[in-house]
Amino acid sequence: MPVRFFYRLTPALIALVLVACGTPTASETTSPAAPAATGTAAGAQVDLGGIKTYLVDSSNALKGHTATLKDASTRYYDLAKGANFDYAALWQSKPSEVADALKQAKAAWIAASPGYEQIEGIVAGVPTLAEYDVILDAGAAASEDPEGAVPFDLKLPDGRVLEKPGNLFGLTESTLWGTRAEFSSDQQPDLDGNGKVDFGEVLPEANMLKGAADLMDQYTGELQQSSNEWQPSESDAFTALVVMIPTMSEYFESWKNSRFVAGEASTQTDFAVISRLADIQNILSGLQVVYRSVSPKVASVDAAQDTQISQKLDELKTYVTKVYDQEQGGKKFTAEEADMLGGEAQERATALAGQISQVAAKLNIPIEQ
C-alpha cells in the first residue's frame, strides 16, 4: 500500500538547480552562514523574527489539536478495553459514547493536518527541523522504502511493536477512516446516524489508534520545543524556498492517485480526507511568510526581481487555488487533467526556485543540502 509521502528535492537535484542558476552550494562557498537574526551579507539587513513567530504560533496551535486527538483516542481505547475489544459488543452497548469519541478524534485530525501543512514549508525545508517532517508527515514505512523510512518504531498498548511503520499523520488518518484494513475492526456502523454507512465510518482498532495518537502528540510537543529554540538564518529561509517550492509535480501526482481524482478505484491510503490541493495551498502560504521576511534584502540588490518573485509566488498559489475551487464546486478531474495541471504548476515552480537561487548567489547566501 502506498504511504503518505512528500516529495523532497534530493541533494543531486538541488545541486542541478543551483548549478543551472549559477548559485554556489553550501559546500562550495567559503563564506560563513548568516547570523541567526539579521544578515550581514550584501544587501539590506532583514528581521527574520516573523518566520519564527509564525512557526512558534502554528506549532502551539498544532500541539493543541494533537492533544485533543490523543485525549479522544484514549477515550475510545478505554471504551474498547471495557468491552474486551469486542467491537460488535462495543457498538451495541455504547454507540453514542463511541460515536462521540471518534467524532472528536476525527475533528482534531482534520484541524491538525492543515495546521501542519501551514508550517511544513519551514519544517521540511530547514535542515535542523527536517526530521520532524519525516516523522510526522513524509516518512515511509521501512517495508516499502528503507531509505526513506521513519526513524521510530511504534509500540502499542497491547505490547505489539510495529517497526518503522510510516509517518504519523498517515497512520492516524488510515486508522481513523479505515483505509488500511489491518488498522480497523470489522465493524462499519452508521456513526453519524444518517441511515447509511459513509466513507470512513468504521470502528478503528483501538490499540493502533491510541498508540499512533500518543506518539504523534509526543513528537508534536518536541517540534513545539524545537520551534521555540530555533533561531532562523538567512540560509534557512532561502534553503526552505529553494527546496520546497519546486515540488509541485509530486503533490499533483499524489492528488491524481487519491480518491479525489481516482474515486473508488484509488488504492492510496492517505490524502483521502483532505484534498491534496488544500495541502499545497497551505504549504505555499507558509512559504509566502518566509519570502516576505527576506524580500527587503532581495529588493536591496534587485528591486525588479524581488517584485517578480513575489508576484510569481502569489500566482502559483492562485493557480492551485483556482483548481481547488473548481474541485470544491463539484468538478471531477481526470488523471490526464491532473497530469497537465501538475506539469504547468511544476514549470512555474521550477522557474521561481531558479530566480530565488540566483538572488541567493548575488547575496552570497548558501543553500544547504
Residue pairs with C-beta under 8 A, 6 or more apart in sequence:
1 144
1 180
1 267
1 269
2 144
2 257
2 267
2 268
2 269
2 270
3 140
3 141
3 144
3 145
3 166
3 167
3 170
3 269
3 270
4 137
4 138
4 166
4 167
4 169
4 170
4 173
4 269
4 270
4 271
5 138
5 139
5 140
5 145
5 148
5 167
5 254
6 120
6 124
6 133
6 137
6 138
6 247
6 250
6 251
7 247
7 249
7 250
7 251
8 124
8 138
8 243
8 247
9 17
9 242
9 243
9 246
9 247
11 369
14 25
14 242
14 243
14 367
14 369
15 25
15 369
17 23
17 242
17 246
17 350
17 353
17 354
17 357
18 24
18 25
18 242
18 357
18 367
20 354
21 354
21 355
21 357
21 358
21 361
22 358
22 361
23 357
23 358
23 360
23 361
23 367
24 361
24 366
25 366
25 367
25 369
26 33
26 235
26 366
26 367
26 368
26 369
27 369
29 364
29 366
31 41
31 364
31 366
33 233
33 235
33 366
34 40
34 41
34 233
34 234
34 235
34 365
35 233
36 48
36 231
36 232
36 233
37 47
37 48
37 49
37 231
37 232
38 45
38 46
38 47
38 48
39 45
39 46
39 234
39 297
39 363
39 365
41 234
41 363
41 364
41 365
42 301
42 362
42 363
42 364
43 297
43 298
43 300
43 301
43 362
43 363
44 296
44 297
44 299
44 300
45 297
46 234
46 293
46 294
46 296
46 297
47 293
48 232
48 233
48 234
48 236
48 237
48 293
48 294
50 289
50 292
50 293
51 122
51 232
51 237
51 289
51 290
51 293
52 227
52 230
52 231
52 232
54 119
54 122
54 286
54 289
55 119
55 122
55 123
55 227
55 230
56 224
56 227
56 228
58 115
58 118
58 119
58 286
59 119
59 220
59 223
59 224
59 227
59 228
60 224
61 115
62 112
62 115
62 116
62 119
62 220
62 223
62 224
63 217
63 220
63 221
63 224
65 108
65 109
65 111
65 112
65 115
66 108
66 112
66 213
66 216
66 217
66 220
67 217
68 104
68 107
68 108
68 111
69 105
69 108
69 109
69 112
69 172
69 213
69 216
69 217
70 213
70 214
70 216
70 217
71 104
72 101
72 102
72 104
72 105
72 108
72 213
73 101
73 105
73 209
73 210
73 212
73 213
73 214
74 210
74 213
74 214
75 97
75 101
75 104
76 98
76 101
76 102
76 105
76 204
76 206
76 209
76 210
77 157
77 206
77 207
77 209
77 210
79 90
79 94
79 97
79 98
79 101
79 206
80 87
80 90
80 206
81 206
82 90
83 89
83 90
83 93
83 94
85 206
85 207
87 185
87 186
87 187
87 203
88 187
90 98
90 187
90 203
91 98
91 187
91 189
91 203
95 189
98 191
98 203
99 189
99 191
99 192
99 193
102 176
102 191
102 203
102 204
103 191
103 192
105 176
105 209
105 213
106 176
106 177
106 200
109 172
109 173
109 176
109 273
110 273
110 274
112 169
112 220
113 169
113 173
113 273
113 274
113 279
114 274
114 278
114 279
114 282
116 123
116 136
116 137
116 169
117 278
117 279
117 282
117 283
117 286
118 282
118 283
118 285
118 286
119 286
120 133
120 137
120 244
120 282
120 283
120 286
121 240
121 244
121 283
121 284
121 286
121 287
121 290
122 129
122 240
122 286
122 290
123 129
123 130
123 132
123 133
123 223
124 130
124 133
124 137
124 138
124 240
124 243
124 244
125 236
125 239
125 240
125 241
125 243
125 244
125 290
126 230
126 232
126 236
126 239
126 240
127 236
127 239
127 368
128 226
128 230
128 236
129 223
129 226
129 227
129 230
131 151
132 219
132 222
132 223
132 226
134 148
134 150
134 151
134 167
135 150
135 151
135 152
135 167
135 168
135 219
136 167
136 168
136 169
136 216
136 219
136 220
136 223
137 167
137 168
137 169
137 170
138 148
138 167
139 148
139 149
139 150
139 151
139 166
139 167
140 148
140 149
140 150
140 166
140 167
141 149
141 150
141 164
141 165
141 166
142 149
142 150
142 163
142 164
142 165
143 164
144 166
149 164
149 166
150 164
150 165
150 166
150 167
151 164
152 164
152 215
153 161
153 162
153 163
153 164
153 165
154 161
154 162
154 165
154 171
154 211
154 212
154 215
155 161
155 211
156 162
156 207
156 208
156 210
156 211
157 207
157 210
157 211
158 207
160 207
165 171
168 212
168 215
168 216
168 219
169 216
169 270
170 269
170 270
171 183
171 208
171 212
171 216
172 209
172 212
172 213
172 216
173 179
173 269
173 270
173 272
173 273
174 180
174 183
174 269
174 270
174 272
175 183
175 184
175 204
175 205
175 208
175 209
175 212
176 200
176 204
176 209
177 199
177 200
177 202
177 272
177 273
178 184
178 188
178 200
178 201
178 202
178 204
179 269
179 270
179 272
180 269
182 205
183 204
183 205
183 208
183 209
184 202
184 203
184 204
184 205
185 202
185 203
185 204
185 205
187 202
187 203
188 197
188 201
188 202
188 203
189 197
189 201
189 203
190 196
190 197
190 201
191 201
192 198
192 201
199 259
199 272
200 273
234 294
234 297
234 363
234 365
235 365
235 366
235 367
235 368
236 368
237 290
237 293
237 294
238 294
238 356
238 359
238 360
238 365
238 367
239 367
239 368
240 287
240 290
241 287
241 290
241 291
241 294
241 353
241 356
242 353
242 356
242 357
242 360
242 367
243 367
244 283
244 287
245 287
245 313
245 316
245 349
245 352
245 353
245 356
246 346
246 349
246 350
246 352
246 353
247 349
248 280
248 316
248 342
248 345
248 346
248 348
248 349
249 342
249 343
249 345
249 346
251 276
251 279
251 280
251 283
251 342
251 345
252 276
252 338
252 339
252 341
252 342
252 345
252 346
253 338
253 342
254 268
254 271
254 276
255 261
255 271
255 275
255 276
255 277
255 338
255 342
256 262
256 335
256 338
256 339
256 342
257 266
257 267
257 268
258 266
258 268
258 271
258 272
258 275
258 276
259 266
259 268
259 272
260 271
260 275
260 276
260 277
260 327
261 332
261 333
261 334
261 335
261 338
262 268
262 335
263 332
266 272
271 279
275 324
275 327
277 320
277 323
277 324
277 327
278 324
280 320
281 317
281 320
281 321
281 324
284 313
284 316
284 317
284 320
285 317
287 313
288 313
288 314
288 317
291 309
291 310
291 313
291 356
295 306
295 309
295 310
297 363
298 305
298 306
298 309
298 359
298 363
299 306
299 307
301 359
301 362
301 363
302 359
302 362
305 355
305 358
305 359
306 359
308 355
309 352
309 355
309 356
309 359
312 348
312 351
312 352
312 355
313 352
315 348
316 345
316 348
316 349
316 352
319 344
319 345
319 348
320 345
323 333
323 341
326 333
327 333
333 341
357 367
360 366
360 367
